Amino acid sequence: MTALTHRFIQAVDYARIAHAAQFRKGSRIPYIYHLLGVSSLVLEYGGSEDQAIAGLLHDVLEDCGGDHLATIRAQFGDGVAKIVDDCTDGTAESKDKPKTDTDKFANWVERKLVYIAHIATEDRGSLLVSACDKLHNARAILADLQGDAGDLVFSRFTAGRLGTLQYYEAIARVMLERADPADRRFHELAREFDRAVGQMHAHAGAEARVPLGKETLVA
C-alpha cells in the first residue's frame, strides 16, 4: 500500500494554484478534477507517492509553462520532475507559437508522433502516469460521446474526430505492446485503456481502428 505524506498535499496545492484559471475542455469543471482523477488512477494501479504526485503535476509544463520544471524539481525531487517531463509533449510556450489553424494542426501532428515514439521506450515509472492520464481522458471523451455532446465533443480538439481517434488508437497499441503479463496491474491498465478506446471508436461510428502514423496523417 502506498503511503501518502505531506508532499502529496503540497502537490495538490501546487496543482490547484497553477491551474486555478483553467477548466476542462467544453465545460466549467475546474481542471484540477482531471489531475485528481489521474493521481487516483495512479494509486489504483499501484503507483508510488512520486508517481501520484507526478499525476497531479503532469500538465503543469504543458498548460502553465516550462519554467515550472525547475520549481517542481526543487520542491518534489528529480524523480517527480523526470516523470512530469516525460509526460509533457510540448510546453505552453511552444504550443502557443502556431497561430493559424493549419500551423496548429501541423504542430499537433509533430508533437503527437514524437510522443507516441517516446512512450514506446519511456521509463516504466513514467509510463504508468502517462497511461493513467490517457485513460482518464479517454473515459471523459467516451462519456461525452454517450451524452448530450455526441460527436460534437471532437470539435474541442485540434485534430477533430479522425485525428483524435487515430491518436488514441496509436497510444493503445503501444500500451498493449508494453504490457507485460508479469506486471499484473499495468497489464490490466493497458487492457482497460484499450477497451475505452474501442468504445470511443464504436460510439463515434468509426469503421476501423487506425493508428496515427506518418502513413495515416489526417488532413
C-alpha positions, -999 to +999 in steps of 0.1 A: +000+000+000+013+034-009+017+058+020+010+095+012+028+122+031+028+160+033+045+161-001+012+149-017-008+176+000+018+202-012+014+188-047-024+192-046-019+228-036+007+234-063-016+220-090-046+239-076-027+272-078-010+266-111-042+256-129-066+279-110-080+297-140-083+266-162-112+243-170-118+210-188-124+214-225-160+224-232-170+227-196-168+248-165-153+219-145-121+231-127-091+215-144-079+200-111-107+175-115-086+158-142-054+160-122-070+144-091-085+118-113-052+109-129-035+107-095-063+085-082-058+061-111-020+060-104-027+049-069-054+024-080-029+008-103-001+005-077+019+037-082+042+052-057+038+086-040+062+101-065+041+088-093+009+100-077+024+135-072+035+135-109-001+126-118-011+158-101+016+179-119+018+161-152+001+190-172+018+219-155+046+224-181+021+219-210-006+243-196+013+267-174+049+270-188+082+252-189+097+274-162+078+252-137+101+223-142+129+237-121+105+246-093+090+211-094+124+195-092+134+217-063+102+211-043+094+175-052+127+159-063+143+146-095+121+116-097+089+136-099+104+161-123+115+133-147+080+118-148+064+153-154+089+160-182+083+126-197+045+132-197+048+165-215+046+166-253+050+204-255+053+233-232+027+261-230+052+284-248+058+260-277+021+253-282+013+290-283+036+297-312+014+284-341-013+310-349-032+297-380-053+265-379-030+249-404+001+256-383-017+244-352-026+212-368+009+206-382+023+213-347-002+189-332+008+161-356+045+166-350+041+167-312+019+136-311+041+115-334+071+123-312+051+115-280+039+081-294+075+072-302+086+084-268+062+062-248+074+032-267+107+034-248+096+055-218+108+046-183+081+023-168+077+047-139+067+075-162+047+051-185+022+043-157+014+080-152+011+085-190-013+056-192-034+069-163-036+103-179-047+089-212-073+066-196-089+094-177-091+115-209-105+086-229-132+080-203-141+117-204-144+117-242-164+085-241-188+100-215-194+130-238-199+107-268-226+089-249-241+121-235-256+152-249-224+163-267-222+133-290-198+138-319-195+175-312-170+166-285-144+163-312-148+199-322-129+207-290-097+190-303-072+204-328-073+172-349-110+167-349-127+133-349-104+113-371-071+126-358-082+122-321-093+086-327-061+078-346-040+093-318-057+073-290-055+041-311-018+046-316-013+050-278-035+019-271-013-002-293+019+010-277+005+004-242-006-031-251+029-039-266+045-027-234+021-046-211+040-074-195+016-100-180+040-104-151+032-068-142-004-076-135-016-041-126-001-023-157-013-052-179-049-045-165-044-008-171-034-012-207-063-036-214-087-011-197-074+017-218-077-004-250-114-012-241-121+025-236-105+034-269-125+006-286-157+021-271-147+056-283-144+043-318-177+024-316-197+054-303-180+077-329-191+053-357-155+046-368-152+019-394-118+008-383-092+014-356-063+030-375-034+045-355-019+079-362+014+075-381+033+090-410+013+070-434-021+079-419-018+116-413-052+132-411-059+163-431 
